[in-house]
Amino acid sequence: MFAIVEAGGKQYRVAEGDVLQVEKIAAEPGATVELPVLLIGGETVKVGAPHVAGASVTAEVVGHGRGEKIHIYKFKAKANYRRHTGHRQEFTSVRITGIRG
């Protein structure tokens, strides 16, 4: 059985036992979170509008981290103007513990 869940404005295809990185969730490592289900597949397929009624995906928070740094360069030609900044996006690793529906 698999499910399509929504987390942080993105959609992920998950099965029980999967570990995935989603946008940062305000939960401590070891806590259990519930993710909204958009679709459940298996023997039959249930599609939600927008969420499947009575379905839930539970996940355990494994930990938090930061992604790779991206570098942003700005410059203006012939003006001796150069700027360099970086950004590291924060994420939460979750392990799917159960799919119900």
C-alpha positions, 0 to 999 in steps of 0.5 A: 500500500502506498499514499501520496501525502502533502508536506510543506507545499510539496507532494511525496509518494510514501510507503510504510518504513520510508524515510524522507526529508520534508520542509521543517516541521516544529516537532521534537525528534521522536515525536509523532506527526500526522500528514494529510493524505491526497491519494491512497493506492493498493488494491483499489485507489482512493482519491481525495478532493482535496484530502481522503476522508478517514485516511491518515499517514503517521510519521515519526520525526527522526531529526532535523538538518540543513541542506546543501548551501546554494550560492547567490552571486549578484554583480553589475557590469562596469560598476565594481558592484559584486555581492555574494550570499548563501542559503541553507534550507532547513528540513525534517527527516521523518519515518513513515510508521503507518498508513491507514485508510 
